[in-house]
Amino acid sequence: MAIEKKPAKNEIFFVWFNRYSGVTVKTPSKTLIIDPVDVKPRSFKNVDAVLVTHEHYDHLDQPLISEIQKISHCMIIADSTSSRKLRNTVPSEKLTEVQPGSEVKLDNVLVRVEKSNHPPAATPVSFIVTSEDGVKIFHTSDSLPFPEMASMSEKERIDMVFCTVGIAPGSSPETGFEIARLIKPKVAAPYHTGSAIDQKKFAELLKKEMPKTTCLIPELGKIYQVSKKV
């Protein structure tokens, strides 16, 4: 889903647009789409980059990504396995293959690639997007928690983290909460679920154990604003 309104300084907007990890992130100058699935390509006419975390059906739709790229002429930033699957449909100069530790600059917006603890996928990654003003969003895709998240928290000072609470193997409100506990963000959003019960359980855990972290339970298609952590 497109976001027409422009964020102010020190803000980003986001929209969760499917039951999985499909998210639009809009900074003051860039629009990024992460894991677009179950949407119409014409919904994304002004896109600077599409980010793909791994090759599973609920994260990678090759024809859809190809169509979005043709419409918007955007960059495609994808894990190794997804990149191989996209090579025949996306121009090589528009396709960037990434691994954990990679960084991609989109002018003044930085995409840092981190590991993902999602064993069913071949080469899964997660993304930290840093806006021009330093607002940081951590998109964990289908990842279960992993110990390095604690050091990432100290280094990155994440403003918001998306936490998988369902559908993906091994995921639950408890594992989603553990991600929030390790990252210590300003805002935590439970996603990758069709269950309001999962989201409510996550919110209860967060309120009890991390009262200083705001729980944002996103509704599909609604625009939300996140500001810089202080």
FISE-331927 format. One line per field, with one value per residue (C-alpha): x, y, z; residue number from 0. Coordinates in steps of 0.2 Angstrom, whole numbers. Layout:
N
u X, ...
v Y, ...
w Z, ...
seq NUM, ...
//
This chain:
230
u 0, 7, 9, 6, 9, 27, 35, 41, 60, 64, 49, 45, 28, 24, 10, 8, -1, -3, -4, 14, 29, 24, 28, 29, 42, 42, 56, 56, 64, 63, 49, 54, 43, 48, 42, 28, 15, -4, -5, -7, 8, -1, -2, 16, 20, 33, 45, 64, 68, 60, 68, 66, 71, 70, 63, 47, 30, 24, 39, 44, 32, 44, 31, 24, 42, 46, 30, 33, 51, 45, 32, 44, 61, 66, 81, 78, 88, 87, 95, 106, 93, 79, 92, 95, 77, 75, 89, 79, 65, 74, 88, 105, 109, 94, 97, 108, 112, 115, 121, 122, 134, 130, 125, 116, 115, 100, 106, 105, 94, 104, 99, 109, 107, 107, 106, 89, 86, 73, 80, 67, 74, 90, 98, 87, 91, 83, 84, 88, 82, 90, 81, 90, 87, 93, 76, 79, 67, 71, 62, 65, 55, 51, 66, 66, 76, 95, 109, 117, 101, 107, 123, 113, 102, 117, 125, 110, 97, 82, 67, 55, 55, 43, 41, 35, 22, 14, 13, 32, 38, 43, 36, 24, 20, 33, 47, 41, 42, 60, 65, 58, 67, 84, 82, 74, 66, 55, 41, 37, 24, 18, 16, 16, 0, -19, -23, -28, -25, -7, -5, -15, -4, 12, 5, 2, 19, 27, 16, 21, 40, 44, 32, 44, 42, 26, 16, 9, -3, -5, -20, -19, -18, -17, -3, 7, 21, 37, 49, 67, 72, 78
v 0, 17, 31, 48, 59, 64, 61, 76, 77, 63, 53, 38, 31, 13, 2, -17, -23, -42, -55, -59, -47, -35, -18, -1, 11, 29, 41, 60, 55, 37, 23, 5, -10, -26, -43, -38, -52, -53, -35, -27, -20, -4, 0, 4, 17, 28, 15, 18, 0, -17, -27, -46, -56, -74, -86, -92, -90, -77, -66, -68, -66, -65, -59, -46, -39, -39, -29, -17, -14, -11, 2, 11, 7, 4, -6, -24, -28, -47, -62, -73, -87, -74, -64, -80, -83, -65, -64, -68, -55, -40, -31, -35, -16, -15, -31, -31, -47, -45, -56, -52, -38, -30, -11, -3, 16, 24, 42, 47, 31, 16, -2, -13, -32, -43, -62, -71, -86, -94, -112, -117, -104, -106, -89, -78, -60, -46, -27, -12, 3, 20, 36, 52, 58, 42, 34, 16, 2, -17, -28, -46, -55, -73, -73, -81, -72, -75, -69, -56, -46, -40, -32, -25, -16, -8, -3, 3, 10, 3, 15, 1, -18, -29, -45, -61, -69, -82, -93, -95, -112, -110, -92, -87, -72, -78, -78, -62, -54, -61, -52, -36, -40, -42, -26, -15, -3, 12, 3, -15, -21, -39, -45, -60, -67, -67, -70, -56, -68, -69, -50, -48, -61, -52, -35, -43, -49, -33, -23, -34, -36, -20, -6, 7, 0, 5, -10, -5, -18, -13, -14, -20, -5, 9, 22, 23, 36, 32, 45, 44, 36, 48
w 0, -5, 8, 0, 15, 18, 35, 45, 51, 63, 58, 47, 42, 39, 33, 37, 21, 23, 36, 34, 34, 20, 26, 17, 25, 20, 26, 21, 4, 1, 0, 3, 1, 11, 6, -5, -7, -9, -16, -33, -41, -46, -28, -28, -42, -32, -25, -22, -17, -13, 0, 1, 16, 9, -4, 4, -4, 9, 6, -12, -27, -42, -55, -43, -39, -57, -61, -47, -53, -71, -65, -53, -60, -42, -34, -28, -13, -9, 0, -10, -14, -18, -29, -39, -42, -48, -60, -75, -72, -64, -74, -67, -63, -52, -42, -27, -18, 1, 15, 34, 37, 20, 19, 5, 4, -4, -4, 14, 19, 25, 24, 35, 33, 48, 51, 53, 63, 52, 48, 35, 23, 13, 16, 26, 31, 41, 39, 49, 40, 46, 39, 34, 52, 61, 64, 65, 61, 63, 51, 58, 44, 51, 63, 80, 93, 93, 105, 94, 95, 112, 105, 90, 103, 111, 94, 85, 97, 88, 88, 82, 79, 70, 80, 72, 83, 72, 56, 54, 61, 80, 82, 95, 106, 118, 105, 98, 115, 117, 102, 110, 126, 117, 106, 119, 106, 109, 100, 97, 84, 84, 65, 54, 61, 57, 75, 87, 101, 97, 96, 113, 121, 115, 121, 138, 140, 134, 146, 161, 157, 148, 153, 145, 128, 118, 110, 93, 87, 68, 58, 40, 28, 42, 42, 57, 63, 72, 79, 85, 101, 114
seq 0, 1, 2, 3, 4, 5, 6, 7, 8, 9, 10, 11, 12, 13, 14, 15, 16, 17, 18, 19, 20, 21, 22, 23, 24, 25, 26, 27, 28, 29, 30, 31, 32, 33, 34, 35, 36, 37, 38, 39, 40, 41, 42, 43, 44, 45, 46, 47, 48, 49, 50, 51, 52, 53, 54, 55, 56, 57, 58, 59, 60, 61, 62, 63, 64, 65, 66, 67, 68, 69, 70, 71, 72, 73, 74, 75, 76, 77, 78, 79, 80, 81, 82, 83, 84, 85, 86, 87, 88, 89, 90, 91, 92, 93, 94, 95, 96, 97, 98, 99, 100, 101, 102, 103, 104, 105, 106, 107, 108, 109, 110, 111, 112, 113, 114, 115, 116, 117, 118, 119, 120, 121, 122, 123, 124, 125, 126, 127, 128, 129, 130, 131, 132, 133, 134, 135, 136, 137, 138, 139, 140, 141, 142, 143, 144, 145, 146, 147, 148, 149, 150, 151, 152, 153, 154, 155, 156, 157, 158, 159, 160, 161, 162, 163, 164, 165, 166, 167, 168, 169, 170, 171, 172, 173, 174, 175, 176, 177, 178, 179, 180, 181, 182, 183, 184, 185, 186, 187, 188, 189, 190, 191, 192, 193, 194, 195, 196, 197, 198, 199, 200, 201, 202, 203, 204, 205, 206, 207, 208, 209, 210, 211, 212, 213, 214, 215, 216, 217, 218, 219, 220, 221, 222, 223, 224, 225, 226, 227, 228, 229
//
